[in-house]
Amino acid sequence: MIRKLVSLPLCVLALLLLMGASAAPQQSDALLAEEESAALEETALETEAQVSLEEEAVTTGADSVSDEEIPWGLRPVEPVEETQPQETQTPAAVDSMILVDGEAVPASVGRFVENGVTYVALAPMAQVLDSTVTIGWDGVTATVYSDKLNLTAEVGQLYLVANGRYLYLPEGVRIVNTMVTVPLSAVVEAFGATMAWDSASGVIQITRGTGGILHGDDFYNQEDLFWLSRIITAESGNQPLEGQMAVGNVVMNRVAHPAYPDTVEGVLAQKNQFSTYRSGALANRTPTESSIIAAKLVLDGGEVAETDGALYFDSTTTSWASRNRQYAATLGGHTFYF
């Protein structure tokens, strides 16, 4: 009986030991699971902290987080900056045959030479001489305006007008390669600049000046303009512009000649020379618009090439000049002589 009582506790103890042995592996698995969960949570917290630091740096403009503060696996990869090839700028084409204050002009001025005269496109040449100018075009007339110059050039006309001055263009204002084109000398004069030509190199040297030619009101001698415009009207008012100019040229050639008086009225008043002057009729004549233009062209140095230097003209073939003077040319209804 006593042996049985001792055996019962031993059985109970053995049963308990067996239960404990089977539970141990389950407890170890649980502990490992808890450790892995803790490690993942720690990694997530580190990642969240890094993102938070980077966002704060962007928001506040703070310096980047140091390498010591960033776990190695979370360090951002620095982008590689691509090196872009620099654009090669081609120098603008220039025309070294025209120098303005020592610098070559852009090739866009369109320089060309015809019959010994250098021509340029008006607008680009004007902009070279004065970058402040305003350029206009209405399909017929080009305009160039600044605070010192008011210039108009009508296609087909034998002159351009600059500050009320009339500058003679024997070939007229033309369109060449879609550009309004005039002699370079006329543009230079209009801007109050000066020009010199080097015969050895062919280079034209231009020096900027006032920016605008002296105004016509200050340039033209009003008494000479009065008489010259009236004699042109009386003698050739119905002639083409160059025919009118040629009459004015004869008068001014005489003014410059030592054998004649040195004023326009003095030349016209000479005995047996200009019958239209007699009895004061010429002074009472109203000049035509074209005669005024012709007179201004002549007073501004415009000279018709065919009659350059002529001292006589008439409208008959039996005049004294026709028998005694050298023939020069016939323009309109007049014949001119040297």
C-alpha positions as CSV (number, residue, x, y, z in Angstrom):
1,M,0.0,0.0,0.0
2,I,2.8,2.3,0.9
3,R,4.6,1.4,-2.4
4,K,1.5,2.4,-4.4
5,L,1.3,5.8,-2.7
6,V,5.0,6.5,-3.6
7,S,4.5,5.5,-7.2
8,L,1.6,7.9,-7.8
9,P,3.6,11.1,-7.1
10,L,6.4,9.9,-9.3
11,C,4.0,9.4,-12.2
12,V,2.6,12.9,-11.7
13,L,6.2,14.4,-11.7
14,A,7.1,12.5,-14.9
15,L,3.9,13.8,-16.6
16,L,4.7,17.4,-15.7
17,L,8.3,17.0,-17.0
18,L,7.0,15.7,-20.3
19,M,4.5,18.7,-20.7
20,G,7.3,21.2,-20.0
21,A,9.5,19.6,-22.6
22,S,6.9,19.9,-25.3
23,A,6.1,23.6,-24.5
24,A,9.7,24.8,-24.7
25,P,10.0,24.8,-28.5
26,Q,6.8,26.8,-28.8
27,Q,8.1,29.4,-26.3
28,S,11.5,29.7,-28.3
29,D,9.6,30.2,-31.6
30,A,7.6,33.0,-30.0
31,L,10.7,34.7,-28.7
32,L,12.3,34.6,-32.1
33,A,9.2,36.0,-33.7
34,E,9.2,38.8,-31.2
35,E,12.9,39.6,-31.9
36,E,12.4,39.7,-35.7
37,S,9.4,41.9,-35.4
38,A,11.4,44.3,-33.2
39,A,14.3,44.4,-35.7
40,L,11.9,45.2,-38.6
41,E,10.2,47.9,-36.5
42,E,13.6,49.4,-35.7
43,T,14.6,49.4,-39.4
44,A,11.2,51.1,-40.3
45,L,11.8,53.7,-37.6
46,E,15.3,54.4,-39.0
47,T,13.9,54.8,-42.5
48,E,11.1,57.1,-41.3
49,A,13.6,59.1,-39.4
50,Q,15.8,59.5,-42.5
51,V,12.9,60.6,-44.7
52,S,11.9,63.0,-42.0
53,L,15.4,64.5,-41.9
54,E,15.6,64.9,-45.7
55,E,12.2,66.6,-45.8
56,E,13.2,68.9,-43.0
57,A,16.4,69.8,-44.9
58,V,14.4,70.6,-48.1
59,T,11.8,72.6,-46.2
60,T,14.2,74.6,-44.0
61,G,17.0,74.9,-46.5
62,A,19.4,73.2,-44.0
63,D,22.5,71.4,-45.1
64,S,22.2,67.8,-46.1
65,V,22.2,65.2,-43.4
66,S,25.8,63.9,-42.7
67,D,26.9,60.4,-43.6
68,E,27.2,59.5,-39.9
69,E,23.5,60.2,-39.4
70,I,22.3,58.2,-42.4
71,P,22.3,54.4,-42.4
72,W,24.4,53.2,-45.2
73,G,21.6,51.5,-47.0
74,L,19.5,54.7,-47.0
75,R,22.1,57.1,-48.4
76,P,20.7,58.6,-51.7
77,V,22.6,58.0,-54.8
78,E,24.0,61.4,-56.1
79,P,22.9,62.1,-59.7
80,V,25.6,62.4,-62.3
81,E,25.4,65.8,-63.9
82,E,25.6,65.4,-67.7
83,T,28.0,67.8,-69.4
84,Q,26.2,69.5,-72.2
85,P,28.5,70.6,-75.1
86,Q,28.6,74.4,-75.4
87,E,27.1,75.9,-78.5
88,T,29.6,77.3,-80.9
89,Q,28.5,80.7,-82.0
90,T,29.4,81.6,-85.5
91,P,30.6,85.2,-85.8
92,A,28.2,87.5,-87.7
93,A,29.4,88.1,-91.2
94,V,30.9,91.5,-91.7
95,D,32.0,93.7,-94.7
96,S,35.5,94.9,-94.0
97,M,35.4,97.2,-97.0
98,I,33.4,99.6,-95.0
99,L,34.6,100.7,-91.6
100,V,32.6,103.0,-89.3
101,D,34.8,104.5,-86.6
102,G,37.3,101.7,-87.4
103,E,34.9,98.8,-87.2
104,A,33.7,96.7,-90.1
105,V,30.0,97.0,-90.8
106,P,27.6,93.9,-91.0
107,A,27.4,92.2,-94.3
108,S,23.6,92.9,-94.2
109,V,24.3,96.5,-95.5
110,G,24.4,94.8,-98.9
111,R,27.3,96.8,-100.4
112,F,27.8,96.7,-104.1
113,V,29.5,98.9,-106.6
114,E,28.0,100.1,-109.9
115,N,29.6,102.5,-112.3
116,G,32.1,103.5,-109.6
117,V,29.3,104.3,-107.1
118,T,29.0,102.3,-103.8
119,Y,25.4,101.4,-102.9
120,V,24.0,100.1,-99.6
121,A,20.7,99.1,-98.2
122,L,19.3,102.1,-96.4
123,A,17.8,100.6,-93.3
124,P,20.8,98.4,-92.1
125,M,23.3,101.2,-92.9
126,A,21.2,103.7,-91.0
127,Q,21.2,101.4,-88.0
128,V,24.9,101.1,-88.1
129,L,25.4,104.8,-88.1
130,D,22.8,105.3,-85.3
131,S,21.4,102.3,-83.4
132,T,18.5,104.5,-82.0
133,V,16.9,105.2,-85.3
134,T,13.3,104.0,-86.1
135,I,12.8,102.5,-89.5
136,G,9.5,102.7,-91.4
137,W,8.1,101.4,-94.7
138,D,4.7,101.9,-96.3
139,G,5.4,99.9,-99.4
140,V,6.6,103.0,-101.4
141,T,8.6,105.2,-99.0
142,A,11.2,104.2,-96.5
143,T,11.6,106.5,-93.4
144,V,14.4,106.8,-91.0
145,Y,13.8,108.8,-87.8
146,S,15.7,109.8,-84.8
147,D,15.9,112.9,-82.5
148,K,18.5,114.3,-85.0
149,L,17.3,113.1,-88.3
150,N,14.1,112.9,-90.4
151,L,14.8,111.1,-93.6
152,T,12.4,109.9,-96.4
153,A,13.3,107.9,-99.5
154,E,10.6,107.2,-102.0
155,V,11.2,104.4,-104.5
156,G,11.7,105.8,-108.0
157,Q,12.5,109.4,-107.0
158,L,15.9,110.9,-107.9
159,Y,16.5,112.2,-104.4
160,L,16.1,111.5,-100.7
161,V,15.0,114.1,-98.3
162,A,16.9,114.6,-95.0
163,N,15.9,117.3,-92.5
164,G,14.3,119.2,-95.4
165,R,17.5,118.9,-97.6
166,Y,17.2,117.4,-101.1
167,L,20.1,115.1,-101.9
168,Y,20.4,114.1,-105.6
169,L,20.5,110.4,-106.5
170,P,21.2,110.1,-110.3
171,E,20.0,106.4,-110.3
172,G,17.2,107.1,-108.0
173,V,15.9,105.2,-104.9
174,R,15.8,101.5,-105.9
175,I,14.7,98.2,-104.6
176,V,17.6,95.7,-104.7
177,N,17.3,92.2,-103.2
178,T,14.0,93.4,-101.4
179,M,15.9,96.3,-99.8
180,V,15.6,100.0,-100.4
181,T,19.0,100.9,-101.8
182,V,20.7,104.2,-102.2
183,P,24.3,105.5,-102.6
184,L,26.4,105.2,-99.5
185,S,27.6,108.8,-99.8
186,A,24.0,110.0,-99.5
187,V,23.4,108.1,-96.3
188,V,26.7,109.3,-94.8
189,E,25.8,112.9,-95.7
190,A,22.3,112.6,-94.3
191,F,23.7,111.5,-90.9
192,G,26.2,114.4,-90.8
193,A,29.1,111.9,-91.0
194,T,32.2,112.0,-93.1
195,M,33.6,109.5,-95.6
196,A,37.1,108.9,-97.0
197,W,38.2,106.3,-99.5
198,D,41.6,104.5,-99.5
199,S,42.4,104.0,-103.2
200,A,45.2,101.5,-102.4
201,S,43.0,99.1,-100.4
202,G,39.6,100.2,-101.6
203,V,38.4,100.5,-98.0
204,I,35.9,103.2,-97.2
205,Q,36.4,104.9,-93.8
206,I,33.4,106.5,-92.2
207,T,33.5,108.7,-89.2
208,R,30.3,109.4,-87.3
209,G,29.4,113.0,-86.9
210,T,26.4,115.0,-85.6
211,G,23.8,112.3,-86.3
212,G,21.8,114.5,-88.7
213,I,22.5,116.9,-91.5
214,L,22.0,120.6,-91.0
215,H,18.3,121.5,-91.6
216,G,17.3,123.0,-94.9
217,D,15.9,126.1,-93.2
218,D,19.4,126.9,-92.0
219,F,21.3,125.6,-95.0
220,Y,19.6,127.1,-98.1
221,N,20.2,130.8,-98.9
222,Q,16.6,132.0,-99.1
223,E,17.4,134.7,-101.7
224,D,19.2,132.3,-104.0
225,L,16.3,129.8,-103.6
226,F,13.8,132.5,-104.4
227,W,15.4,133.5,-107.7
228,L,16.6,130.0,-108.8
229,S,13.2,128.3,-108.3
230,R,11.6,131.1,-110.3
231,I,14.0,131.0,-113.2
232,I,13.7,127.2,-113.4
233,T,9.9,127.6,-113.5
234,A,10.1,130.3,-116.2
235,E,12.6,128.5,-118.4
236,S,11.8,124.8,-117.9
237,G,8.8,124.4,-115.6
238,N,7.3,121.9,-118.0
239,Q,10.5,119.8,-118.3
240,P,11.4,116.6,-116.4
241,L,13.2,117.1,-113.1
242,E,16.7,116.6,-114.5
243,G,15.9,119.1,-117.3
244,Q,14.9,121.6,-114.6
245,M,18.0,120.9,-112.6
246,A,20.2,121.4,-115.7
247,V,18.9,125.0,-116.1
248,G,19.6,125.6,-112.5
249,N,23.1,124.1,-113.0
250,V,23.8,126.6,-115.8
251,V,22.9,129.5,-113.5
252,M,25.1,128.2,-110.6
253,N,28.0,127.4,-113.0
254,R,27.9,131.1,-114.0
255,V,27.8,132.2,-110.3
256,A,31.0,130.2,-109.8
257,H,32.7,131.4,-113.0
258,P,34.9,134.5,-112.8
259,A,33.4,136.0,-116.0
260,Y,30.0,136.3,-114.4
261,P,28.4,138.0,-111.4
262,D,28.7,136.0,-108.1
263,T,25.1,136.0,-107.1
264,V,22.0,134.2,-108.6
265,E,20.1,137.5,-109.2
266,G,23.2,139.1,-110.6
267,V,23.5,136.4,-113.2
268,L,19.8,136.6,-114.1
269,A,19.9,140.4,-114.4
270,Q,22.8,140.5,-116.9
271,K,21.9,142.2,-120.2
272,N,20.7,140.0,-123.0
273,Q,21.0,136.8,-121.0
274,F,17.6,135.9,-119.4
275,S,14.7,137.6,-121.0
276,T,12.3,136.2,-118.4
277,Y,13.9,138.4,-115.8
278,R,13.1,141.7,-117.5
279,S,10.6,144.2,-116.1
280,G,10.3,142.4,-112.8
281,A,8.1,139.6,-114.2
282,L,10.2,136.9,-112.7
283,A,9.9,138.2,-109.2
284,N,6.1,138.0,-109.4
285,R,6.1,134.4,-110.7
286,T,5.0,131.6,-108.4
287,P,7.4,128.7,-108.6
288,T,6.1,125.1,-109.1
289,E,6.7,122.5,-106.5
290,S,9.0,120.6,-108.8
291,S,11.0,123.8,-109.6
292,I,11.5,124.4,-105.9
293,I,12.8,120.8,-105.5
294,A,15.1,121.2,-108.5
295,A,16.4,124.4,-107.1
296,K,17.1,122.8,-103.7
297,L,18.8,119.8,-105.4
298,V,21.1,122.2,-107.3
299,L,21.8,124.4,-104.2
300,D,22.7,121.1,-102.4
301,G,25.3,120.3,-105.0
302,G,23.2,118.1,-107.3
303,E,24.6,118.3,-110.9
304,V,23.3,116.5,-113.9
305,A,26.3,114.6,-115.3
306,E,25.5,115.3,-119.0
307,T,25.5,119.0,-118.5
308,D,28.3,119.2,-115.9
309,G,30.0,122.6,-116.4
310,A,27.6,123.9,-119.0
311,L,27.3,127.7,-119.2
312,Y,24.6,128.1,-121.9
313,F,21.3,126.6,-122.9
314,D,18.6,127.4,-125.5
315,S,15.6,126.0,-127.2
316,T,16.5,126.7,-130.9
317,T,19.1,125.4,-133.3
318,T,20.0,128.9,-134.6
319,S,21.1,130.5,-131.4
320,W,24.4,132.2,-130.8
321,A,25.5,129.4,-128.5
322,S,24.7,126.7,-131.1
323,R,27.0,128.4,-133.5
324,N,29.8,129.4,-131.1
325,R,29.8,127.0,-128.1
326,Q,30.6,123.3,-127.6
327,Y,27.6,121.0,-127.5
328,A,27.0,119.2,-124.2
329,A,23.6,117.5,-124.2
330,T,19.9,117.8,-124.9
331,L,17.5,117.4,-122.0
332,G,13.8,117.8,-122.6
333,G,13.3,120.8,-124.8
334,H,16.7,122.4,-124.2
335,T,20.1,122.0,-125.6
336,F,23.1,122.7,-123.4
337,Y,26.6,124.0,-124.3
338,F,29.9,124.4,-122.5
